[in-house]
Amino acid sequence: MEIRSKEFKSRAVFAIHDASLQQAMGKARDGFVGKRAQQAAELPEFEALREEAKNLKNHILENLDHYLERYEDAVKRAGGHVHWARDAQEARAIILDICKRVNAKTITKGKSMVSEEIDLNEALIEHGMEVVETDLGEYIIQLANEPPSHIIAPAVHKTKNQVSDLFEAAHGGPRKTEVADLVNEARQVLREKYFRADVGITGGNFLIAETGSSMIVTNEGNGDLTQTLAKVHIVTSGIERVVPTLDDATLFLRLLARSATGQETETYTTISTGPRRATDLDGPEEYHVVLVDNGRSKMLAGHFRDMLRCIRCGACMNHCPVYGSVGGHAYGWVYPGPMGSVLTPLIKGLDNAYDLPNACTLNGRCASVCPVKIPLPDLLRELRHLQHQQELSPVMQRRALKAWRFVATRPKLYHAGEWIAVRVLKLLGRKGSIRRLPFAQAWTDVRDLPTPEGQTFLQRWQAQRGK
């Protein structure tokens, strides 16, 4: 997927004026937020589980090499294969080699954000393979030739009418308008693909070090069909998704669905361990795990280790007022919302995603709902600091900050300037607001600026203390 994060501002403006997008995002936002709040309220130990999950993730990251080695050994003992990929290019090459070796023609895919991250679909299609997304949301956006706009609800930006149009164009036949009919239509189309698939590719929500198992959670069962009916099962996962034991995975499962979709648990939780054994009724003949680094080791060793705690629930974007206004495509790469505003600059470079760390109000809602307590606002501030250090911010902005520092470190000058500014702004205002203000058009073009009431903050504070 081409990175288009440099276009964030123009894409955001377009999204705000897209009536269909605003309709779809409004419905999704209300559902995600309300259901999560209800589930959290109904589980008395929810906050304690968040703290426990945070501590467990920190322990895993501190000992990541140990658990990854344990996991690799366990996969091999179960008859599987582990492949290590330093970056997206290596990951694509590994998967392509496997598919070519088995002469794969049709490949079914369960939802995998890592496969999006490494541009896997494009590489497979370029080599003449048919790639079929089996998650309903992923299938919809594949028909629309669009990237996901949400990590758990890829087609959240689509209305029912838009989906009806896509299905009518792709499948032919009478146009269906009811959700149940659309789901059934997709099921019928995909069923034939499952049985024809040579390779099935899934993500891995959790990788179990003690057993060498991969675990996926879905609401549709498509992941089960993808990984059991094809001759070869390939798991794509980031190196940070390993957990020590099955018991540890259950801790994260108690938080994942509640945070993601507002469910007590996902409909399907599926554990795969190696290829089919002689006594198994079904399953793949080969089982491969591709462990992708792609910048994660660098995060592990730096200030952004906390980001590797992420379990990809999407709660941060569900509660983000910016994401809720502009949707996922405005962010210009695989990961949108607050978590994407941290991950994209770290993986793709600060200069390729300058606007993302700055497209945040720092209101803190993302951190307050994160099931593993990632301090996302702090990480975004650190990215802004790095951008400023590397002189990636606009020249005028750096000069303004330098001037601000000069004034702010001289209290008498600061208070004098504050006193003058209050009076000037009051003179410019009419009926309590300023319609247009030089050098502040980004604000006043879309909203009025309230005029000061006559006193500076310090004056009001001193008066309050005097009382």
N, C-alpha and C positions, 0 to 999 in steps of 0.2 A: 504494500500500500504506500503510495507516494505521500510523504509528509507535507502537509500544507498548513502547518501551525503559524507560519508567517502571515497567513491571510485571516487570522482570528478576528480582527476588528471588522473587516468587510463582511466576513461570514456571519458574525454576530448581528450586525445591522440587518442583513438579509433575513436571518432567522426570526428576529423580533417582528418583522413585518410579514412573515409567512403565516397566514391565517390557519391553514391546515395543521402546520406544526404546532402552533400555539394551542389549538384545540386538543391535539393528541397529548402534548406535554402537560396540559392542565389536568386531564383525566388521570394520567399516570402519576403525577406528583401527589395528588390527593390520596390515591390508593396506597402507594408505597409508604407514605409518612404515617397515615392513620393506622394501617395494619401493623407496622413495626411498633408503634407506641402501645398498641393493645397487647401484642405479644410480650413486650418487655414488662408491662404492668402486671400481666398474669403469671409471670415467673419471678417469685420473690428473690431468688438468688441470681437474677440476671446480671446485676452490677458486680457481684462477686465472681461470676463466671468470666466477665470481661477482664478483670484484674488477673485471674488465674491464667487466662489465655495469653494475655500480654507477657506474663512472667515465663510461661512455657515457651512462647515464641522466642523470647530473649535468650533462654537457655539453649534452644535449638541453634540459633544463629551464632552463639558463642562456641558451639561445638559442631558446626555444620559439616566440616570435613569428616569427622567421626561418623556422623549419622549417614552421610552420603556413601561412605565406604561400606558401612553395614548394609545399607539398602542394596548396593550393587552386588555384594556377596549373596544376599538373599534372593535377588532376581536370578542370578546365575544358578543357584541351587535348585530353583524352581523350573529351570529349563529355558529361561528368557535371556535376552541380550540387552546390555546397557551401552549407549553411545553418548559420548561427551561432545558437546558443541560449544566452542568459545563464543561464536557470534551467529547472526542470522544466516550468513552465507554457508557456514559449516553445517548448520542444522538442515538447511534446504538440501545440501549435497548428500547428507547422510540418508535422508528420507527418499530422495530421488533414486539413490543407488539401490535401496531396498525394493522400491516399486519397480525399477527396471529389471532387477534380478528375477522377480517373480512374474515378469511380463504383465504387469497390471494395466488394465484398460479402464476399469471403472473403480473409483475410490469414493467410499462414503465417509462422511466426517460428522462426528459429534461436535458440540460447541467447544472450541479451544481458543482462548485469547492468545496463547503463545503461537499458535499457527497463524493467527492474524499478524502478530508481532514480527514474524519472520517472513511474511509474504509467501506463505506456502502454496496457496491455491494458484497464484499466478505462475509459479515455477512448474507445478504439475501440469497445468493446462498447456503451457508452452511446449511441453514434451509430449503432447498428444493424448493426455489422459483426461477422462471425464471425471470431474469432481462434483459431488453432490452433497450439499449441506443438508443434514437431516433434522437438526433443530428447527422448529417451525419458524422462529424469528429469523434465524440465519438463512433459511430457505427463501423467505420472503425478500430479504435484502439481496440475496443472490439473484433472484429474478429481476430485481430493480437495479442490479449492478451498482450497489452502494455498499459502503463499509458499515459496520455496526455503529449505532449511535448510543449504545448502552452496553455494559459488559454482561449483564444478565438478561436484559430484554432488548435484543439487537434491533428490533423493529418497533420500538416504543414510539418512534416519531411518525409512524404510519397510522392513518385512520382506517376504519373498516372499509370504507368505499375505495380507498386507494388499493387495499389488498384485493378487493373484488376485481378491480380493473387488472391488476397484475395476473391473477389466476385465470381470468377470462382470456387474456392475451397469450398466456403460456400454455394453457391446457385445452382451450377451445370449449365447445359445449355451452350450455346455458349459463348465464351469469348468476352467481350465488351471492346472497347478501347477508345471510345469517352466519354468525360465528361458528356454530356447530357444523354447518354445511361446509364452510371453508376449511375447517380442521379436517373433516372427513375426506374432502377432496385431496388435500395434501397427503393424507395418510395413504390413500389409494395410489397416488402417483409414486410415492416413495417406497411402497412395499416391494415393487418390482426391482427397484434399485438395490435394496438390501440383499436380495437373493442373487443378484448379478455381480455384486462387488467382489473384487479380488483383494482389496486392502481396505481395512477400516481404521480411521484415525480418530482418536479422542484426546481430550485433555486429561489432566489428572488433578482433581481438587486437592487430594492428599496422597503422598507416597509413604508407605508404611515400612520403616526400616527393619522391623523385627521379622516381617514375613515376605518382603519384596513385592507387596501388593500395590496396585494403583486403585484409587477410590474415586468414583465420579458420582455426582448428585444431579438428578434431572427431574423434571415434572412430566416428561412425555414418554420415557422409556426408549427413546431413540438411541441413546448411548448404548443400551444393552444390545440392541439389534446390530448396531454398527460394529461392536467389538466381538460378537459371538458368531455372526454369520459369515464374515469374510475369512479368507484363508490366513490372512496376516493382520495382526492387530499392532498398531503403532501408537504409543502414548507420547505426547509432546508435553513437556512440563518445564517450568523454571526450577533451578536448583534449590530454591528456598521452600519448595512445597513439601519437603520431607518432614515426617513426624516420627518420633521414636516407636510408638506402639499403637495398636488398634484402640486401646483405651484412651490414649491421647487424642486420637482422631475424633472420638465421640465428644470430647469437650468442644472442639471447633464446630462439630455438626449441630450442637445445641444452640450455637450462636449464629451459624451461617444462614439458615433459612429464615430465622426470626429477623435478622438484620437485612436480608436481601429482599424477600418477597412478603414478609409478614406472615409466614407460615410457621407452625410448630416444627414441622420437618418437611423436607422435600418428599415428593411422591416416591421416587426411586433413589435408593442408595446402593450402588453396585460396586463390589470388590472383585478385582481380577488378579489372579496370581499365575503367571506363566502361561504357556500354551496348553492346549487340550491334552489331558492325560488319557491313558488307554481306557479308563473306566468312565470318562466323561461322555455325556450324550451329545454335547456340542462344544464349540469353542474354536479358536484359531489354531492353525498348525504352527505358526510362529508368533512370538510375543517380543516386541522391541520397545525399549524406553529411550527416548532422546532427551537428555538433560541439557537444557539451554542456559548458558551463562548470560551472554549478551548485556554486559555491564553490571550484572548483579554482584560479582566479586568486588568490583570497585566501590559499589554502595556499601558492601559489607565492611570494607576497611575504612570508610570515611564517615562523614557527619550524617549520612542519610541511611544508616543501617535500619532505623525504625521503619522505613518504608517497606523493608522486606518482611515485616510482620503481616502485610496485607493478605487477606484470604479471599479477595476478589468478590465481595458481597455486593458492592455498589451502593451501600448505605450513604456514603459521603456525597455522591452525586444526587441521590434521591432527595437529600435535605439541603442541597446547595442552591441558593437563590439565583446564582449566575447560570448554572447548568439548567435549572428549571425554566429560565427565560430564553436560552439560546439553543438548548439541545446539544447532542454529542458531536454532530458533524462540524460545528464551528471550531472545535479544538484541533481539527486537522490531522489527527492520527488515531491509533488504535484505542488508546486509553483517554477517555474524556473526564470532565469534572475535576474535583480537587486532587484525586489520586493521579489522574493523567497530567495535571499541571505540575506535579512533582516528577513523575516517571518519564514523561516525554523529554524534558530538558536533560535528564540524567542519561537517558539511553541515546537520544538523537543529537544532543549538544545544546548548550545554552543559547548559542547564536541562532539555532534553527527553531527555537520555541520561546523567543524573548517575551512575547505577550502573555503566555500562559501563567507564569508565576504572578504576573501583575493583574491578571483577570480575576481578582479575588477581593472581597470586601473584608477578609480576615474576621468574619463574624464568629467563627469558631464552632458552627453547628456540625461541621464534618467531624471534628475531633470529639464532640460530645456524643456522637452516635456510633463511632467506629468500634466494632466489637473487640478489637485488639488494641484500642487506645493509641493509635498513631497520632502524634501531634502535628497534623497536617499544616495548620497555620504557621507553626514554628519553622517547618521545613520550607514553606513558601517564602518566609522572610529570609531564610538563609540563602535561598536561590537568588532572591533580589539583591542580597548583599554581594554574592559572587558576581552577578551581572554588573553591578556597580564597580567592583574591584577590577574586573576585566574590561571596563570601559565599553560595555555593550549598550548601556543606556544612552538615550539621545544627549547630544552635547549640551543643549539648552537645559535639560533636566539636571545634568551634573553641575552646571554652573549655578543653577537655582539652589541646589542643595548646598553648594559651597557658600553661597551668599547667606542662606538660612543658618548654616552652622556659625558663620561669622557673627551674625546678629544674636542668635540664641545663646551663645556663650558669653554674651555681654549683657547682663540683666538690665542695666539702665537704658541701654540702646534699645533692647527688645521691648521694654515696657513703654518707652516713648513712641516707638513705631506702632505698637499695638493701640495706643491711645489715639494716634493720628488716623490709623486705619478704621477704627470704629466710627469716628466722626465723618470721614470721607464716605464710607459705605452708607452711613445714615443719610447723608445729603443726596446720594445717588438713588436712594430708594424712594418708591412711591407706594403708598398704601401698604407699607410693611414688607415690600419685596422689590427685588431688582430684576428687571426683565432681561437686560443685556449688560454684560460686564467685560471690558477689554481683558484679554489674556485668560479668560475663563469661559470661552464660548462652548467648550465641551460640556460644561454644566448648564449654562443659561440658554443654550439652543434647545434644550429639551425640558427644562424646569426652571422655575423662578428661584432666586437666591434670597432667603429671608434676610432682612436688614437687622443689624444689631439693635438692641434695645437702648443703648446709650452708655453702658458700662462695660469694661473689659472683664474677663473671667476673674482675674486676680482681684479686681476691685470688689466684685460681687462676693468672692470667697472671703475676703477680709471683712466685708460687712457682715457676712453670715457668722463668721467666727466671733465678731464683736458682739453679736446678739447673744 
